[in-house]
């Protein structure tokens, strides 16, 4: 894979540390994320009243900018001149949509009297300060992570069977809640079984741990675009999986004692659109579906190139898979927001 890795590692002599104001842009964007969702909710807060053209415009812009926060992080992660701390800050900012959901669930579990937005701001100010104070070292080679990459990839290939079924299951939401529930009931015979569920959880936790380890190693130095995207999407998915398991196993099953079916997923009865808390689930889910499909495509691209496929061909296949992932994510969210076909 020619030019796939530009640098790797984080050891070497210390360089003079300079304050880089531009590198704080991803943190500033992440800091604004909850308030962009608040802007969207304010514009569409009354479901029984048709919003004005101005309200619709404000809502669309607010949601579009919120979804663009991870894209800004990706752009800054690609900067060749960024320090390791600044690059890791950029990667971290890409997780804002799923981290904000994770934070909200934890806040509910501990019955925190502190507003989510206040805790959120404290988190990102802390991360931003750390990114500027982190040692800036000459990037040098590190011990190979090839074995971990192989095991991570093999586990992902097995888990892809569950992931693809789960995404397809959500697509049935376009046909209605009953269709989604019928398909889910079939799948749960396997992944909710006494053997299947513990194995699934263990495999997911391994993917999270190994993925974050690989992301930390690769984020020490600048990478080419496809490696950067793979690290970024994997970082998002690691927090998404942890947050999702926390929501399902701890918050829903243990804390609330409620089933985790369609109503739980869409935040019934309020739904995703018109509830001030639930709106955070929309970009969280949409990017989760998009990143899981495109991250799988990134892994497949690496395998194809390693087995002799021309890089241009592999890149085109990856691009087609990314477009397909975006279409599937849009379809899933349409179903979860009430769109029905047939």
Steps between C-alpha positions, in 0.01 A plus 500: 500500500715777368500824704234357733699595807705817497629471855429275795582517866547755773854459627797727441650825625273778618445796270433856607131528586307783334142593572295416191172692504380347173520149642233594755235538229375138536461550876309824440270320255441215746434756774224652287343164412227487772398857427458423130257223597323745730464734206344221295258411780397861552413529131278187498389492865126505430398184308136605457586830329646514150841674524564811297742504210752680720464240776556220249809674366640549851429136588667366184806721544538418869479126439730516196767690696466255791554202268797683344686515834663158438595608147693796640679262735594277208641797308717604795616141561643507147724803571860391450634774727279419800656379824392163639283674760327718240443201273349298782279794588375499141426128515323545835279777360366256242336303782295800619157366385536163670689637802217746569249213513736300724532799733123549517439137598772508767356825636160332528647191667668706775204739522733795450359847580760660270374579149646285224624810319707613801670161533550489124676836495726396788595179317597678179685782669703235687573304181598820316743601776650150503550509124717811535697374800566148366868440415590573139751234395681412183299219346694176470425139419319287758479121547274336244131460578448258213379210717248716679382641168445150363306380805302825505413451134405135539275577795344784302432264208307267732316785669403640161237226476326643807556861392355450153199317643446774757516776238268305267263452795480876544426544129182300560388796709405658166228233479383568854565409861345154464727405211805618697388301808438183298849502349658590835324207667667261256844651556467495877471122492875512433645821646281499812562130573685385810815438296461754224461815711812452721711417194365804316571731793851359544577540130370857501708591804808352334432708189469813713820434694711393204358774279578776751852362547561505124348847472726633776811361332410626153382841621852582621602603149336621178346234279376488143131567442367144507690404816387823666140425409531144627640619835238775529201279420634228731537748784139611456380139493693410816313763701176418318522133600589581861218752524251268331579215736475736796160620378367148440648289777530751783255784437208316334519146636641560849413861590159544332404134452351563153525307171747626241284478190378755248346737756825519694703564184285790378437656841125435491253653552667836422719366217835627378402834350285687750668413829783713638694195627416252224625721218854411601421142394446598136862586405622235747314223316550640150876528534513165681347323199709698253829449682450129567438430130779727375741369766433146380565624147832647616605166643396321181703750297814412699440128446439543127821699449698250709376223270599670178205719405607823331483791741289706259245218475493455878457874549205508259336208676554678832345819362196310374463333840515839675222635277297184564558540875370857488188386314434220749550737794251745348247221443535368855450846648202566273334188639582595858353848441168362373540461124317191372497322162263238364 
